[in-house]
Amino acid sequence: MENRFLSRGKRIDNGEWIQGYLYGIWERRYILWGMINDIPNMAEVDPETVCQCTAMPDKNGKLIFENDILSGHIDVGFPEDETRKRVVWHENGWCTNELRCDDYEELDDFDSENFEVIGNMIDNPELLKV
């Protein structure tokens, strides 16, 4: 699967996160992730949890998705200072945004090299409240 086309969502039947290709019929959303005997593996997901992949990995190689929360220690002089930000689509591309901040910064190689995914806004919104 090509990363930029991936989506993830929480299964309706058991609440587990799955990732694959997003497919919609009427109001329902499904994630498809392979085939068995020419029949697609798929599960219905909660539309409120569907997140698109940014196609960019974090510093550990984990793919970054919409609504992920990133954490990084970027000030060498103060390694105990932690920066946390969320990943959002803003205007024309993937951006990050810190809590109580109106600024949006483009998600870029700096984020990929210095930040790691520590959770997401759906399961762990409290992680932004540092």
Secondary structure, DSSP 4 states (H G I P E B T S, - for coil): --GGG-EEEEBTTT--EEEEEEEEETTEEEEEEEEETTEEEEEEE-GGG-EEEEEEE-TTSPEEETTEEEEE---TT-TT--EEEEEEEETTEEEEE-TT----EE--HHHHHH-EEEEETTT-GGGG--
